[in-house]
Structures are given as C-alpha cells and as structure tokens.
Amino acid sequence: MSGRPGLRDLVRLARAEIRHGRFQRSMALVAAFSAIVSGFEAYVQHDRGAFEDRWMWTPVALVPPVVGAAAASVASERAARTVLPAVAAASLVDGVLGFGLHLRGIARMPGGFRLGQYNVVMGPPVFAPLLMSSVGVLGLLASALRPEAAPGVAARLASLPIDVDELAARADAAGWARAVSAPLATAIAGGRFQRTMALTAAGFAVLAGGEAYAEHLRGSFQTRLMWTPVWLTPAMAAAGIAAALDAAAAETVLPAVSAVTFADGLLGFGLHLRGIARMPGGFSNLRFNLTLGPPLFAPLLFTSVGMLGLLATVLRRREGR
C-alpha cells in the first residue's frame, strides 16, 4: 500500500500513538476545553451568589491562563513541560480549596450538616469544585505525555504497510521518545498507565454522579431521564475499578460503559438546552435563564468521564501490552 493514507489508516496510527503516550497536544486541548466548560459553570453558579466572596472569582480567573498554556503546549513541547504543569497545578489546588469553601458554606446554613438532606441539595454544590480540579488533572497528564507526530510525518507513517505498534516503535527509534526520571512520569510518557486512568475515570464518575443527583434532586427528578447519570454512576465506577484489576474488563466492560456514559452526557446537554429554551423568554432572555436555569455545560463534565474511560481502554497496562 502506498500513496495518500485513508481515514482508517489515520485512525490506526492515532490509536498506536495513544497506546505509546504520544497525544500531548490533543490532551492539552481537552484540558483547555474542560477549563472553558468548568469556568463557565463556575461563573454562572457564583453569579447566583453575586460573587459575595473574592475566592469565587478564582476558577473564572484561571480559565485564560489554562487556555493560554494549552495553546502554547500545542506549539511548543517546552511550554508543555514548564508552563502547563504550573497552571494545571494551580487549577487542581483551586478545586480542592473550592471544595473546602463549599463545605464551609453548607456548614454555615441554618442547621448545617444536621440538616444535610436539605442544605447539601440547596446549598453550594459540594462536588462542583472537585470536578473543576479535573482540569488540573488533565493538564498535569498532558505535561507528562509526548507530542504526536507532525501531520506530514503521520501521513507518511500511516501509509506504510506495517503493524501500527511497529510504527510506534519506529517513531521511538526515530527520536520521538523523551527520557523522564520519575517512574509514574515514565509510565505516562510511554502510554503504560491504563490502571491509573481507569481509576481516575471511576473517581470522577462518582463526583459527577453525586453532583448530578444533588442538582436533579433540586428539580425533583421531573423526568425519568434525570435519573440516567445517577444510574450510570455506579456502573461507570465499577467498570473503572474492574478495568484496573483485570485486563479483560478493560477491553470489554470499560469501553461499553464509557461509551454509554459519554452519550448520556451529550443527551443531558441537549436536555439542558431544551430546559433553558422552555423558560420564560427562552434564549432571548439568556442572561437570566443561563443563571437560574439548568446548568448548561454540567452534563459535558459527565461526558468527559466517558472520554477518560474510552481513553483508558486504548492505553497499555505495562510494556509490551
């Protein structure tokens, strides 16, 4: 086979690059997208509280630096190794700090945690800041990966009639590999962190599902579809844990559940759009309806859980797998 590669060839090469830890630019862009989505949701939620505390501005203020660092990482591997991890670490810390402040906010409500059944639901969304910290996790992950092949090089490699993993081995031999000293960083750079990624997906599934339950409980679960992220949470968490324990589960159970989780997040995004459209004034009264209507981008955070699970299925467990 020679000439211009087809879509199938490019997909095979992309899978090989992911398996060998060469998707730094793509992961940096995913981190940027997550920062925009999470920052927008933080702005809307904190706008409800009129930004009474200056700390409420921090997740919003961190969006431009994260997006800028991600953009720089696409153009420069040096920026991916220096600027991106610093900004990502700040996002991670800010998410943990926000979690503590939301807990404090609930504790200060009448009855505090003694009336948790009411205050956790009606108070500040307790898990939302930890979902914001996922931006930091994605950014730190991107900083430890290796960049993809240049488009021209990728096209030539995809057209070669050899096995995709052999392509990846040739790429390393050509000098794309980068030596790193820390064991975890070495495993990530080589794409050998399937267990870690599966457990990460399971953890974020619990956070996303818990937040979905609290938000939908506010709306009294008016439609049955509001239960779907709650039903999928234990399945996704169990699939991630099973994938970490068993290679067969990583190849069969995890991709199936992750695909459903990904699709359910997209469905939720559509339903939240419909919910805003049905409010008085619809999209012509967007400033009000975005603030007090269903959180528009929140379901896409659930979609990101499915994406992490699908990514884990492609990664390797150890050298040679």
Buried (B, 14 or more C-beta within 10 A) or exposed (E): EEEEBEEEBBEBBBBBBBBBBBBBBBBBBBBBBBBBBBBBBBBBBBBEEEEEEEEBEBBBEBBEBBBBBBBBBBEBBEBBBBBBBEBBBBBBBBBBBBBEBBBEBBBEBEEEEEBBEEBBBEBBBBBBBBBBBBBBBBBBBBBBBBBBBEEEEBBEBBBBEEEBBEBBBEBBEEEBBBEBEEEEBBBBBBBBBBBBBBBBBBBBBBBBBBBBBBBBBEEEEEEEEBEBBBEBBEBBBBBBBBBBEEBEBBEBBBBEBBBBBBBBBBBBBEBBBEBBEEBEEEEEEBEEBBBEBBBBBBBBBBBBBBBBBBBBBBBBBEEEE
